[in-house]
Amino acid sequence: MAGQDTSPNFLYPDWQREYEVALLELDREKLPKCMATAETAIFARLKALIDKAGHEKERIAMDDALRALRLLKQDS
């Protein structure tokens, strides 16, 4: 439909967009840059949360995402 936003609603938009792009990238030449961008976004968010209480679910999600990116690196 015209004018309708089709982007997914992310729980953690500070880093999940970049992470999804890396997971969905099929071009092996572009993949390393996408993975690096995702990692940078995740690490920046971790740094932003360093002195903040709470956010346990997001921290777990980021840990899972970093683990998945490491596996993706091994496979590529």
N, CA, C and O atoms as a DFTB+ gen file, in Angstrom:
304 C
 N C O
     1  1       0.837      -1.186       0.000
     2  2       0.000       0.000       0.000
     3  2       0.877       1.243       0.000
     4  3       1.887       1.298       0.702
     5  1       0.506       2.201      -0.757
     6  2       1.296       3.420      -0.880
     7  2       1.295       4.199       0.423
     8  3       0.261       4.370       1.068
     9  1       2.489       4.670       0.799
    10  2       2.602       5.509       1.983
    11  2       2.612       4.753       3.293
    12  3       2.713       5.361       4.359
    13  1       2.508       3.428       3.230
    14  2       2.473       2.646       4.466
    15  2       3.890       2.211       4.821
    16  3       4.629       1.739       3.956
    17  1       4.269       2.363       6.069
    18  2       5.591       1.962       6.536
    19  2       5.616       0.446       6.682
    20  3       4.849      -0.123       7.459
    21  1       6.501      -0.205       5.931
    22  2       6.582      -1.658       5.980
    23  2       7.759      -2.144       6.819
    24  3       7.999      -3.349       6.901
    25  1       8.497      -1.224       7.445
    26  2       9.626      -1.646       8.263
    27  2       9.118      -2.299       9.545
    28  3       8.088      -1.901      10.090
    29  1       9.855      -3.311      10.023
    30  2       9.418      -3.988      11.242
    31  2       9.558      -3.079      12.455
    32  3      10.350      -2.136      12.462
    33  1       8.781      -3.380      13.462
    34  2       8.886      -2.662      14.724
    35  2       9.892      -3.402      15.590
    36  3       9.634      -4.520      16.037
    37  1      11.029      -2.781      15.824
    38  2      12.078      -3.397      16.613
    39  2      11.902      -3.045      18.083
    40  3      11.548      -1.917      18.425
    41  1      12.152      -4.020      18.947
    42  2      12.145      -3.743      20.382
    43  2      13.310      -2.837      20.753
    44  3      13.193      -1.985      21.634
    45  1      14.446      -3.030      20.065
    46  2      15.672      -2.292      20.362
    47  2      16.224      -1.663      19.082
    48  3      17.206      -2.147      18.519
    49  1      15.593      -0.592      18.631
    50  2      15.966       0.004      17.337
    51  2      17.379       0.590      17.290
    52  3      17.890       0.860      16.203
    53  1      18.016       0.792      18.442
    54  2      19.363       1.355      18.446
    55  2      20.377       0.438      17.756
    56  3      21.434       0.893      17.319
    57  1      20.053      -0.844      17.662
    58  2      21.010      -1.776      17.050
    59  2      20.368      -2.886      16.221
    60  3      21.052      -3.506      15.407
    61  1      19.095      -3.150      16.400
    62  2      18.484      -4.281      15.710
    63  2      18.369      -4.108      14.199
    64  3      18.437      -5.097      13.469
    65  1      18.200      -2.898      13.718
    66  2      18.134      -2.689      12.262
    67  2      19.435      -3.160      11.601
    68  3      19.413      -3.909      10.624
    69  1      20.557      -2.709      12.147
    70  2      21.857      -3.072      11.594
    71  2      22.103      -4.574      11.700
    72  3      22.664      -5.187      10.791
    73  1      21.685      -5.150      12.798
    74  2      21.832      -6.584      13.008
    75  2      21.016      -7.360      11.970
    76  3      21.509      -8.329      11.392
    77  1      19.796      -6.948      11.737
    78  2      18.955      -7.618      10.749
    79  2      19.554      -7.505       9.344
    80  3      19.534      -8.470       8.579
    81  1      20.082      -6.339       9.009
    82  2      20.719      -6.160       7.700
    83  2      21.863      -7.168       7.544
    84  3      22.004      -7.781       6.486
    85  1      22.669      -7.342       8.578
    86  2      23.778      -8.294       8.512
    87  2      23.275      -9.726       8.341
    88  3      23.835     -10.495       7.558
    89  1      22.235     -10.077       9.062
    90  2      21.700     -11.439       8.961
    91  2      21.113     -11.728       7.585
    92  3      21.156     -12.864       7.113
    93  1      20.573     -10.714       6.953
    94  2      19.890     -10.912       5.678
    95  2      20.780     -10.673       4.456
    96  3      20.365     -10.925       3.325
    97  1      21.997     -10.191       4.683
    98  2      22.892      -9.895       3.561
    99  2      23.347     -11.187       2.886
   100  3      23.899     -12.071       3.541
   101  1      23.120     -11.293       1.605
   102  2      23.489     -12.482       0.846
   103  2      24.782     -12.302       0.058
   104  3      25.412     -13.283      -0.336
   105  1      25.175     -11.068      -0.170
   106  2      26.394     -10.767      -0.922
   107  2      27.604     -10.952       0.003
   108  3      27.788     -10.183       0.947
   109  1      28.411     -11.954      -0.262
   110  2      29.570     -12.271       0.593
   111  2      30.580     -11.129       0.667
   112  3      31.321     -11.018       1.644
   113  1      30.612     -10.285      -0.354
   114  2      31.535      -9.151      -0.332
   115  2      31.045      -8.028       0.569
   116  3      31.848      -7.302       1.156
   117  1      29.736      -7.886       0.679
   118  2      29.157      -6.840       1.533
   119  2      28.998      -7.296       2.973
   120  3      28.910      -6.469       3.881
   121  1      28.961      -8.597       3.189
   122  2      28.679      -9.140       4.511
   123  2      29.636      -8.664       5.604
   124  3      29.162      -8.280       6.673
   125  1      30.958      -8.668       5.397
   126  2      31.849      -8.217       6.480
   127  2      31.541      -6.790       6.960
   128  3      31.570      -6.516       8.160
   129  1      31.251      -5.895       6.028
   130  2      30.933      -4.514       6.419
   131  2      29.613      -4.466       7.192
   132  3      29.498      -3.737       8.178
   133  1      28.635      -5.225       6.757
   134  2      27.343      -5.261       7.457
   135  2      27.504      -5.808       8.869
   136  3      26.905      -5.293       9.813
   137  1      28.317      -6.855       9.009
   138  2      28.548      -7.422      10.330
   139  2      29.284      -6.431      11.232
   140  3      28.958      -6.300      12.412
   141  1      30.263      -5.746      10.681
   142  2      31.002      -4.754      11.464
   143  2      30.091      -3.611      11.903
   144  3      30.193      -3.126      13.029
   145  1      29.204      -3.187      11.012
   146  2      28.252      -2.124      11.348
   147  2      27.328      -2.569      12.472
   148  3      27.044      -1.802      13.391
   149  1      26.862      -3.807      12.395
   150  2      25.985      -4.342      13.441
   151  2      26.722      -4.426      14.773
   152  3      26.184      -4.032      15.808
   153  1      27.941      -4.933      14.750
   154  2      28.725      -5.023      15.980
   155  2      28.971      -3.646      16.583
   156  3      28.871      -3.468      17.797
   157  1      29.290      -2.684      15.744
   158  2      29.520      -1.319      16.225
   159  2      28.273      -0.762      16.898
   160  3      28.358      -0.134      17.954
   161  1      27.122      -0.991      16.288
   162  2      25.863      -0.506      16.871
   163  2      25.580      -1.184      18.213
   164  3      25.136      -0.535      19.160
   165  1      25.836      -2.479      18.288
   166  2      25.603      -3.210      19.540
   167  2      26.558      -2.722      20.623
   168  3      26.135      -2.460      21.750
   169  1      27.844      -2.598      20.292
   170  2      28.813      -2.143      21.291
   171  2      28.528      -0.712      21.746
   172  3      28.734      -0.385      22.915
   173  1      28.061       0.135      20.847
   174  2      27.703       1.510      21.226
   175  2      26.539       1.502      22.210
   176  3      26.517       2.271      23.171
   177  1      25.574       0.623      21.959
   178  2      24.424       0.530      22.873
   179  2      24.871      -0.032      24.219
   180  3      24.433       0.451      25.263
   181  1      25.730      -1.038      24.211
   182  2      26.250      -1.574      25.475
   183  2      26.962      -0.486      26.267
   184  3      26.806      -0.389      27.485
   185  1      27.740       0.325      25.573
   186  2      28.445       1.430      26.236
   187  2      27.452       2.432      26.826
   188  3      27.657       2.937      27.930
   189  1      26.378       2.716      26.088
   190  2      25.371       3.664      26.573
   191  2      24.666       3.144      27.821
   192  3      24.196       3.929      28.645
   193  1      24.593       1.825      27.960
   194  2      23.878       1.226      29.098
   195  2      24.797       0.861      30.258
   196  3      24.332       0.334      31.269
   197  1      26.074       1.130      30.130
   198  2      27.046       0.642      31.100
   199  2      26.724       1.032      32.547
   200  3      26.906       0.215      33.449
   201  1      26.264       2.223      32.783
   202  2      25.974       2.683      34.147
   203  2      24.488       2.728      34.455
   204  3      24.077       3.347      35.437
   205  1      23.676       2.079      33.626
   206  2      22.231       2.139      33.814
   207  2      21.703       0.802      34.313
   208  3      22.054      -0.261      33.801
   209  1      20.858       0.887      35.315
   210  2      20.235      -0.320      35.847
   211  2      19.146      -0.796      34.891
   212  3      18.634      -0.036      34.068
   213  1      18.818      -2.046      35.024
   214  2      17.767      -2.605      34.187
   215  2      18.298      -3.004      32.825
   216  3      19.492      -3.252      32.658
   217  1      17.420      -3.061      31.876
   218  2      17.775      -3.402      30.495
   219  2      18.311      -4.825      30.358
   220  3      19.030      -5.124      29.404
   221  1      17.969      -5.715      31.310
   222  2      18.487      -7.075      31.270
   223  2      18.076      -7.808      29.999
   224  3      18.887      -8.508      29.393
   225  1      16.818      -7.648      29.594
   226  2      16.354      -8.339      28.388
   227  2      17.108      -7.858      27.155
   228  3      17.454      -8.656      26.283
   229  1      17.363      -6.555      27.081
   230  2      18.114      -6.036      25.945
   231  2      19.563      -6.523      25.981
   232  3      20.135      -6.846      24.940
   233  1      20.151      -6.577      27.161
   234  2      21.526      -7.067      27.284
   235  2      21.625      -8.531      26.829
   236  3      22.581      -8.912      26.155
   237  1      20.652      -9.325      27.195
   238  2      20.619     -10.729      26.757
   239  2      20.465     -10.799      25.244
   240  3      21.134     -11.597      24.587
   241  1      19.586      -9.967      24.689
   242  2      19.377      -9.942      23.240
   243  2      20.661      -9.534      22.514
   244  3      20.984     -10.086      21.462
   245  1      21.389      -8.572      23.075
   246  2      22.644      -8.149      22.456
   247  2      23.692      -9.250      22.537
   248  3      24.451      -9.455      21.589
   249  1      23.740      -9.955      23.653
   250  2      24.669     -11.066      23.796
   251  2      24.359     -12.149      22.762
   252  3      25.264     -12.689      22.127
   253  1      23.088     -12.455      22.603
   254  2      22.673     -13.443      21.603
   255  2      23.038     -12.977      20.187
   256  3      23.500     -13.771      19.367
   257  1      22.830     -11.702      19.912
   258  2      23.130     -11.157      18.588
   259  2      24.629     -11.222      18.304
   260  3      25.033     -11.588      17.200
   261  1      25.447     -10.874      19.282
   262  2      26.898     -10.943      19.090
   263  2      27.353     -12.383      18.866
   264  3      28.241     -12.642      18.054
   265  1      26.743     -13.312      19.588
   266  2      27.063     -14.729      19.401
   267  2      26.706     -15.177      17.980
   268  3      27.475     -15.890      17.335
   269  1      25.547     -14.758      17.506
   270  2      25.114     -15.111      16.152
   271  2      26.041     -14.498      15.104
   272  3      26.354     -15.142      14.103
   273  1      26.477     -13.270      15.326
   274  2      27.398     -12.637      14.384
   275  2      28.751     -13.362      14.350
   276  3      29.367     -13.481      13.291
   277  1      29.206     -13.844      15.510
   278  2      30.455     -14.610      15.546
   279  2      30.312     -15.905      14.739
   280  3      31.221     -16.287      14.002
   281  1      29.176     -16.569      14.881
   282  2      28.938     -17.793      14.114
   283  2      28.868     -17.495      12.623
   284  3      29.385     -18.252      11.802
   285  1      28.230     -16.393      12.286
   286  2      28.134     -15.999      10.886
   287  2      29.523     -15.720      10.294
   288  3      29.803     -16.062       9.144
   289  1      30.382     -15.094      11.103
   290  2      31.756     -14.832      10.655
   291  2      32.494     -16.140      10.385
   292  3      33.218     -16.261       9.396
   293  1      32.305     -17.116      11.267
   294  2      32.974     -18.404      11.103
   295  2      32.515     -19.104       9.823
   296  3      33.303     -19.773       9.155
   297  1      31.246     -18.945       9.491
   298  2      30.690     -19.614       8.311
   299  2      31.023     -18.904       7.008
   300  3      30.947     -19.496       5.931
   301  1      31.398     -17.619       7.113
   302  2      31.629     -16.871       5.862
   303  2      33.085     -16.873       5.453
   304  3      33.439     -16.290       4.429
